[in-house]
Amino acid sequence: MKKLINDPHDVVAESLTGLVRLNPQLRLLEGSHTVVDASAAGRGAVAVLSGGGAGHEPAHAGFVGPGMLAGAVSGEVFTSPSVDDVLVGIRAVDSGAGVLLVVKNYTGDRLNFGLAAELARADGIDVRMVVVSDDVALAGTAEHAGDRGIAGTVLVHKVAGAAAAAGRDLTEVARAAENAANALRTMGVALGPCTVPAAGTPSFHLDEDEVEWGLGIHGEQGVERSPAVTAAATVDRLLSSCLAAGELPSGQPVALLVNNLGGSSAMEITLVADAALSWLRAHGVSVVRAWSGAFLTAMEMEGVSLSVLAVDDDLVTLLDAPVQTSAWPALSGRVNDDPYLPAPAAESLALEGAGLAGASRSALERVLTALQEAEPELTAMDQQVGDGDLGHSLDRGARAVLAEADRLPARADLLLRRLSAIVRKSIGGTSGPLYAVLLLKASEELADVGNPTVTDWARALVAGQRGIQELGGAEPGDRTMLDALAPAAEALGIAVDAPLSEALRRAAGAARSGAEATAAMAPRRGRSSYAGERVKGHLDPGAWAVYRWMDALAQAMTSEATETSETNDGVTSSARASGSTRNPAASD
């Protein structure tokens, strides 16, 4: 177990103390794990109190503040708070208008909050309790303790807190919370387990290609295990289950909550949110409010849950009410139904001359295919010395060029200029601008050269090399792509009297030798410079990529030269057999 903690037994107290120290309006009750909104004292409004085990951060204490919870009672990780802690919390938040307890449907929570409510009533405090059971994963399964309360509970917190802040009495606040709880459906999927600090080991095991459907929020296993599927397929299963679990009248608007279970990236969660909004629209469901983020988690568990809340005008008003907490999103939740803005017109390049075809197109396609096939190798190499994006970046660029293959010009300088523009647009990071300037400078060197010779190509490659040096600031010997490109350009320049296929073979050989030499180089530029001496013994992936595409180009031109030679030999033999003295290549 690797976690940023001190003593596993102190994680809850220290975490809550940190939260309170960052929020001046909050206080942590001495001797307990209860956080209260100190600014609520004396308001005379209904107090909404919730809680449960720790490990669900930012829930529950992250939602304490004006417009939401008056307090949150925390137990140890994944353990219900004690009766006495809940009772202390009730007494601390009550200002005379009564207290509403919002409780998730777990046996421990119901028992501890329920008994505390009875004791508080005996003290003369008016206490009501709303139990949330939004989990649909267990619907239709064997007998169990009831549908669990999971991430959708946060929406009930929001509704109840807004109703209390609006001055409604306890009965009305409880009714609003019940309306939300009854209209709420949630289901989740986990991509991996979590580890409770006191336990020190994962709660369960999933193979690399497995996911767990319908899990709870305490690290417990779900109702089914299956192979991993795409985000779109995940959304389809989760939302289909949510809508099947309750009647949603035609035209009924909903609010959507996309909840990160703790360990998934923000990129994945917003991607899922996009898929969920698209799915609901395609199924005729109007989403009037939507939020995504980490609301109610299970420690560092990778995964997501989707909550669908059928709303009426009153629920929308309560969801829109102002709130001041550390965890509720600052955005309104309104859905942007017009997410795209037309981009400025792209650069227009005249496609002079005939379209790219024949041997030139075949050679280009062979190079692009080689880059795609090298993606796993380049990615693995880059992960050892850099950020791991090189293989994916070059694969993405190759795909972009292939998509434009039918619209590429045949003339060398125009072709290279067009390739530069495609690469510049499709590849980000470091590789994109470096390859773009390589191609652009080579294009400028070949301007108006109708049929480039080996000498012309050598000059173009040198010009591209210089462009990279000027833009990136690196030199040969710095352990970058230049350590393959520079010797290749030199070898091509020396081989100016050789056929192009032979010259390219020599250049590719020089590129390989240069790339292999980088294993002994000290990194001074590029991705490897951040890793220092640890990269020694590993080839520079950028230099190796240069060898890969140059070798593919050499092989393509060699194959073309061989095929041309064989064709000419066959034609010559036929001509001799027929007595013809015509030179078959004279008109080629």
N, C-alpha and C positions, 0 to 999 in steps of 0.2 A: 504494500500500500504506500503510495506517495501522495501526501496531501499537505497543504500549507496550514498545519495546525501545531499546537503545543502539546498539551496533555489531552488525549482523546476524551477524557471525562469532563474537560472544561470547555469544549467547543461551543456548546449552546450559550453559556453565560458570556463567553468572550465575544462571540458573534453578535449577540444582542447588544452588548455594551458598545461595540463598534458602531452598530447601526444608530443607536441613540446619540452617540457623540457626534455623529454626522448630521443629526436632525435636532436642532435646538428646541423644537416644540414637543419632542417626545421625552418620556421618562421611563426608566426601568424600576419597577417596584422592588425595594430592598428585600432580599431573602427569597425572591421568586424569579420566574422567567416570564413575567408579565410586563408588556410594554403598553403604556397608556398615552393618550393625547393630552398633554398638560394644558393646552389652550382650550380644551372643552370644559374645564371646571367652571361651574356657575352659569352655564348656558341654559339649563333647565330643559334641555331637549332629551328625547329618547336616546339611550346609548346602545350602540350595536357592538357586541362583543363576539369574537370568534377565536379560533385557535386550533390546536392539535399538536401532533409531534413536530419536532424540528426536522430539518432536512428538506423542506419544501420551499426554501427561500427563492424569491422574496416573500412568499406567504409564510406567516400571516402578518408579522409585524410590519412588513413593508407597505401594508395597506392601511396602517393606522394614521389618521390625520383628518382634518376637516373635510366633510363630505363623504367619508367612508367609515372606517371603524374607529370607535372610541378607544378600543383596546384589543390586544391579542395575547392569549395565554399559550405559552409554548411548553411542551414536554421535552423529554430527551429525544434524540434522533429517532423518528418513526415510532414514538411512544406517546400515547395520550397524556396530557397533563393530569395531575392529581386533582381530586375533588377539592382539596383545600386551596390549591393554586387558582382554580377556576372561581371558587367562592371569594377569594381575596380580589380577584379581578372584577367580579360583579360589584362588590362593595366599592371598589376604587372608581369605577366609571359611572355609577348611579348618581344622578343629580336630582332625583325626585320624580322624573317622568317615566321611569321604568327602564328595563334592560331587555333587549332582544338578543338571544343567543343564536348564532348561525353555526350549525354543527354538521359536519360531514357524516354520512351514514356508515360509520365503523363502530363496532360494538364498544370498544374502549372509549371512544369519544362520546357516544350516546350515554353510557353509564356515568362517566365522570361529570360531564356537563349536566346531565339530568339530575343527579343527586345534588350537585351544587345549587341547581335552580330550586330544588325543594327546600334546601337549607336557607337559601336567600329569601324565599317566600315566607318562611317561618320568622325571618327577621323583619318582615314587613315590606320587602322590596318586590315590586311587581315585575315578574320575570316571565317571558315567553320564550319558546324555543322552536326554531324552524330547522328541520333536518333535510339536508340536500342529498339526493340519490340520483345523480345525473348520469352515472356510468351505464351504458347500454350493452356492454360486452357480455354480461351474464344473462341477458334476456333470452328466455327459452331454454336455458340450461337446467341442470338438475337442481334440486332444492338447495338453497343457500341462505345466508343471513340477510339477504336483500341487496338491491343494487347499491353500489358503493358511491360515496361522494368524492368527486375528483375535481379536476381543474375548473369546471364550470362554476364551482362554488364562488369563485372570485367575482363573477357577474352578479351573484346574489349579494355579496358584500357591497358591491357598487350600488345596486338598486336600494337595498335597505339603508345604507348610509345616506344616500341622497334623500330618501323619504324622511329620515330623521332630521336631516339638516333643513328640510323644507318646513319643519314644525308640525308634522303629522303626529298624532298620538300613537301609543304603543300598538293598539289594535290595527290601525291603518298601516303602520310600518311593517308589522308582522304579515298583514295581508299582501302588501306589495312584495315582500320577500317570498311568500308562499307562491304567489302568482309566477314569479320568476323561476323558482325551483321546479314548479310543475311543468313549465314550458321549456325546460332545459334538457338537452341530450348531449352526451360526450362519449368519445371513444378514443383510445390511444394505442400507439404501437411503439415498441422499444427496439432499438438497434443494438443495445448492449446493456449490461447490468450496472449496478452502482455498488459502492462499498461503504458500509456504515463504519465510521471511524473506530468505534469500540469493538467491532467485529474484526476488521482488518483484512477481510477477504470479500470478493464479489458475492452478491446475493444469489446469482445463478450464472450459468455459462451459456453463451451462444456461439455457435460456429461462425466463421467469417461471413458465410452466405445466408445466415438465418436472421429472422426477426421474430419478435414475440408480440402477438396481437392481444389486445384487451387486458393489459396488465393494470394493476392498481398503482398507487403512488407511494408504496412503501418498499419498493424493490422486490415485491413478490412476483412470481411468475404469472403469466396471463392465461388465457383460455385456449390458445392455439399457437403452435410454432410452425413456421413455413419458410421457404426460401425468400430472400429479399426481392422486392419488386421496385419498379420505378416510383418516383414521387406521385405521378399521375395515378398510377394503379393503387398506391397507398391511400391517396385522397378518395378515390372511388370507393374503396372498401369501408373506410371510416365514415364517410358521409352517407353512404347507402345504409349502413347500420344505424346511424343516428336518425335518419328520416324514417326508416322502417319501424323504429321503436315507438313512434308516436304519430298520430294523425296530424298532418300539416295541411290545413285547408288551402285550397287553391288561392293564390294571390296573397297568402300570409307572409308578411315581411319577416326577416330574421336578422339577428346580430350574430356575428361569427367571431370566435376566439380561437386563434392559432397559438397553442402553448408549447414552448420548448420545454422538454422534460429535464433539461439541465445541461446536457453535453453536446447538443447539436449546434452547428455554426449558425450565425445569423443569416448567412447566405442560404442555407438549406431551409430555414424557417420562412423567409420571405418568398422563396421559390414555392414552398408548399402553400403559402397563403395565396399566391397567384393561381396555383392549380385549383385550390378550393373555391376561390371566387369564380373562376371559369366554369368549374363543375356545377356550382349552384346556378349560375346564369343559364347554362345549357339545359338544366333540369327545371327551368321556369321559376326558380326561387329568387326573390328580390332581397338582396343583402343591403340593409340600410345603414348598418354600422359594422365595422370590422377592426380588430386589433391583432397584432402578433407580437410575440416576445416571450420572455420567461416570466410566467405568472405564478404557477404552482408546480414545483419541480420535484424530482426524486434524486437529490444530490446531483451527481455528474452523469446521470443516465442519458445516453443518446436516444433521441426519439421525439415524438410529437403527439399531442392530442388535439382533437378538433371538437369544439363545443358550438352547438347551434341553439340559439335562444329565440323562440317565436315571440315576437314583440307586438304590442299595441302602442297607441299614442302615449299612454302613461309611462310604459316601460322605456320608451325612447326618450321621453323627457327626463326620466331619472338617470338613464345612462349618460345623457348629455350634461347633467348638472355638474357644476364646478367641483373640483376635488384637489386637495393639496396633500399628497403623500409621496414617498420616495419611489414607489414602484408602479403606480398607475400611469399609463402613457400620457404624455403631454398633448399628443395629437387628439383631434376630436373623434376619430373613428369613422368619419364620413368616407365613403368609398369613392375613389376617383374613377368615374366611368369613361373618362377621355384621357387616357394616360400618355398618349403619344403626341409629339410636336414634330411637324415636318422639318427635316434636316436641311441645311443649306445645300444647294446643288453641288454634286461631286465634280471633281476635275474632269473635264472633257478632253479626251485625247483622240486626235484624228487617226483613224485606222487606214493609213496610206498603204497602197499596194495590196497584193493578194493576201488572203487569210493564211495563218500558219498551218502548214500541212506537211505531209511526206516525212522525210528523215528528220527534219528539225522538230516537228511536233512529236514524233516518236521518241526522240532523244529527251525532250523536255518532260514528257510523260514518264519516262523511265526514271529520270531524276526525282520527280515528285513522288512516284511510287516508292523509290528507295528511302526517301525521307519518312514516308508514312510507315514503312516496314521497320525503320530504325527507331521509331518512337519509344518502344519499351526499353531498348538498350540505352538511348540517350537520356530518358527520364531516370533510369536507375543510376547512371553515371552522375547526373546532375544532383540527385539526392545525396550522393556521397560528398560532394564538394560545394554545393550551392543550394538553390531554392527549389530545385526539382521541376522547373517549368519548361526547360529547353525542348524536350521531346514533344510535349504537347503544343508548344508554340510553333515549332516547325511543321508539325502535322497539320495544325490549323491553317498555316500559310499555304501548305501544299494543297489542301482541300479547296481553299479559296481560288488558287490559280487554276486547278482542274475545272472548277465551276465556270471559269471564264474562257476555257480552252477554245471554244468555237468562235470567240470574238477577238482573239489575239492577232496582232499584225505579224506579217512575215519578215519585214525588214528588220535587221538586227538591232539597230539603235532604237527604233520604235518599240520593238518587242521588249527590250530590257527596260525601257522607260515605263512601259505599261506594267511589267512585272514589279517594278519598284513601287508603283502606286498601289498595286494590289497588296503587296507585302506590308507596305506602310499602314494600310487600313486594317489588315487582318491580324497582324502580329503586334502585340504590345511588348512590355518589358524591355529588356536590353536588345534582344535579337532583332526585333522589328526595325528600329531605326538603323542598326548597323547593316543589315542586309539590304534595306532600302537605299542607303547611301552607296553601298557597293554596286548595286545595279544601276543607280542613277549616274554615278560617275563613269561607269563602264559605258553606259549609253551615250554620254556626252563625248567620250573618246571615239566612239564609232559613228558619230554624226555624219550622215551623207556617204558613209562607206557602203557601197552596194553589195559586195561579196567579200566579207572580211577574210583575210589570210591569217595564218598562225601568228605572224608578226602583229597584225591588228588586234587579235584576241589577247596576245601577251600584253600589249600596251593597255588594253581595256582593263585587264585584271590588275595591273599595277596601279592604274588610276583608281579603281575601286578600293584597293588596299590603302592607298593614300587617303582616300575619303574616310575610311574607317578610322585611320590614325588621327586625322584632324578632328573628327567628331567625338571619338571616344577617349582620345588622349593616350592610348596604349601604343606600345612599340613591340616589335618582335622580341621575344625573350621575356615578356611580362606574363606569360602563361595565359594566353587568350586564343581566340580563333586565328589571330594573325600568325601564330606560330605554325600553322598549317598553310595559311593562305600565302604568306610571303615566300616560302620555299617553292610552293607550287607556281607562283607567278615567275619566279626566277628560272625554274626548270622549263617553263613554257617559252620564256624568252630565249633560252639557249637552244631550244629545239626548233627554231624557226624554219630550218630547211627540211624538217621531217614532215611526213603527212600529218594531218590534223589528229587522226586517231592515235598515231604513235606519240605525238607531242602531248596529247592529253594523258596517255598512259604514264609517261614520264612525270608529268605534273602531279598526277594522282599518287604516284609512288613517293614523290617528294613531300606531298601533303601528309601521307601516312607517317613517314619518318619524322616529320616535324611534330605531328600530333603525339607520337609515341615519346618524343623527347620531353614533352611537357610533364611527364611523370616525375622527372627529377628537378623540375624548375621550382623556384620559390615564387609564390604568387604575389604579384605587385599590382595587378589590375583585374577587373572583372569579378565574377561571382566568387572565385576561389580566394580572393584577397581577404575576405572576412573570416575565413577558416584558418588562415595562417599555415603553420607547418603541418597541420593534420592532413592536408591534401597531398603531401608527398607520397609518391607511389601510385597515385591515381591519375589517369589521363584527364586532360582538360576536355570536357564534353563539347565545348564550342569548337575546339580544334578538330576533334574527332568527327563532328558533324560536317565540317568542310571536307575532310577526306571522304566521308560517305557519299556526299553528292557529287564530288569530283570523280570518284571512282565509277559511280553510276553513269556519269556523262561519258567517261572514257570507254566504258563497256558498250554503251549505246552506239558511239561513233565507230568503234571497232567492228561491231556486228554489222553496221551499215556498210562499212568499207568491205568487209568480207562478202556480204551478199552482192554488192555491186560488182566485185571482182569475179565472183562465180557466174554471175549473169553474163558479164562481158565475155568470159572465157567460153561459155556455152554458145553464145551468139557467134563468136569468131570461129569455133569449130564447125558450126553448121554452115557458115559462109564458105569455109574452105572445102567442105564436103560438096557443096553445090557449085564450086568453081568461081564463086564471087570474090572479087578483090576489094570490095567496099570496106572501109574502116567502120565497124559498128558503133564506135564511140564518137565518130566525127561530128555527128549532129546533136550529141547530148549536151 
